[in-house]
Every structure is written in structure tokens, then in C-alpha cells.
Amino acid sequence: MSTLEERGEVGVPVATAPSSSSAGLGVGAAGAGLEVGPGMSGGQEEAGIRREGAGQEPDPDAPPKKRVRLLQEGEACKLEERLYAVLCCTVCLDLPKASVYQCTNGHLMCAGCFIHLLADARLKEEQATCPNCRCEISKSLCCRNLAVEKAVSELPFECNFCLKQFPRSVLERHQKEECQDRVTVCKYKRIGCPWKGPFHELTVHEAECCHPTKTGNELMGILDEMDQSHRKEMQLYSGIFSLLCFEKIGFTEVQFRPYRTDDFITRLYYETPRFTVLNQTWVLKARVNDSERNPNLSCKRTLSFQLILKSKINSALECSYLLLKGPYDDVKIKPVIYHYVFSNDANETDYMPLPIIDSIECNKLLAAKNINLRLFIFQIQK
């Protein structure tokens, strides 16, 4: 074996090639992106080797020891840009903002896309697969890649306001507290000032703001509008506090399990096992997008539920009820109080929307093996 030094425009890469025969040298030179002239042997082979075009790709089948990487000056892009391509999500092709999951073959998925894939598979009654290699994925098969999460947090990212670049680990604090171009509001917003602008203009605006000089009558009109919106928010909490004063209150953890209808085109629905609250037997049912034919084709996803009384009763049973998230779940649900009078002839409530915040939270529930919530029932005494 002899060491050959490539004499070209780009650096001095080194390749090792056999000198025993022209055939052996041809293989080594091809792997290195070099060309051997015909009829050359021994020392002539070494002298006759010349470099091919700088843009030629190395042979991927060449042995590793004989492969030479040829790069023209300026061809290498920035390290950050190359890392973006390596660490991006295989589904949305964007850098993950929070958790990063990987399939058994190591392909990366951001938390949002991972949950969306599991939710789509549940709606289609299929096994979720990695979009890159088609291996099976699930919460038990996939794990988080903490090294990638840490690497992504150190990559520079552009501030939405000042357009300067900061590591992702400090970007959120910069945008909330430090950026001089971040959007802020006037301190007199509480008395109706609608101004919004960059932080560095706040001091000048507050010095010239006309709201502190408004008359008492003008301020009273503004405060009345603010009080009305505040009252709506407080009605819910006042209603819950009044329900807690009732004599008969029951609650339990319920688990919605997925099932399929017997239709030609099956539809996904959820149902709980029978449970007992307030000495009565109940069942909860839930459906996706109000039993829409193809909810997997819709980006907007909702869940609605109904409460069913399975026991026979002697007189009407008037109840208020609400669903909250389970003790160990992270789904965001806004509490809403529903009211219904149960009887033997009217033992099912209408389907009411499960008060989740958005479709992302709905995907979290659909991606889970079961949906775990907490049900409260308040019996209204006559």
C-alpha cells in the first residue's frame, strides 16, 4: 500500500490505494473521486492520477478508508443550518419547541406531531407508524430524546420582535422581559387605554396618555364595561360554590374506553363502565366531532359527552354535573356546569361539548389509551 497525495485546488486530502495492479488502483481512486489514465502502472499510476470535477459526489459504495470528501471553498454552510436539517421533526420539518420523541429507529418527532399521529391512528382504527420508516409507534414504544432536546435549546433562534438571534433556552425570557421591541400595553389599560406598542415607546406614551385626565363620568362608563366581562367569569365560580353547599354530592373517576360502531363505515366512540354515584348507576358516553363521518380529515376536533342514568327511579331526579380532568392528566379543561332532570322516560342527557380548550387538547385525549376524567354530580333537593 502506498500513500497518494492529491494535488488539486482543494486542500491536501489523502487517499490510500493499492499499487500492485492497475485494477486495484482503479477501485481505490474511484472511491476517492480520482481518475487513472489508461495503461498506467506502478510509478506511472501515481504520476498519472488527476482530480475529477470538484462538484462530483464520492462513491457511497467505496470502502471507508478510500473515500475522500471533496468540498469546494464556500460549499459548506453554517453549522447551525446543518443542525437544523438534522434535528428537525420528520413530520412538520420544523425544530421542536418542547419534547422530542423518537421511533425505535431513531427518527425524531416533535410532541405535537407525535400526538397527532397517534390521534389519527385511533380515528382510522389503524396502528400508528413512523412517517419515515413505517415502524410502529406508540407511547410505550417511543421515548423522549433528551440529548436532542438539549441541543435544540442551544441553537440560535430569531426573536419575533427585534429579529436578533438568541439560544432557544433564553429566548422566551428575552421576549417576555428583556426585548426593547416586545409588544406591551399602557399601565392605564385598567381605565380603558387601548394602546399597544414596543416597550421602548412605553415611557413616552404614558407621559402623553390622555386617560388619566378623563372625567369621572367618562371613567365610570369604561369601568362598567370591564365589570360586565368580569361578572361573566365570576358566575361560574359562584355557581360551583353554591353547588358545594348541597346536601348530596358525589364524585368519581371515570375512564372512557374506545369502541367502534357496527355501521358499514365504523365510527369511533367512547363509553365508560357502569359506576355508582349517589346510590344510582350511571354511564357516560362520548363521541368525536358529533359522529362526523371522517373526523380524521378535519383539523378541528371536538369531543362531546352525555350522561345516562341506568337505575330505575320512583320520582324525578334533578341534578347538576360537571367534568374535570383526572388527577394525573395534563389536559386543559374549562369547568362548565350542566343541569338536567332525570326520569325513567328521560334518562339520557343531550350530547354536551366537553369543554377542552382547543383541538390540540382533543388530540391528547384521542392519543391516550383511555380517557380519564373526574365527574361531579350534585343532587338538587326540592
Disulfide bonds with the S-S distance in Angstrom:
none
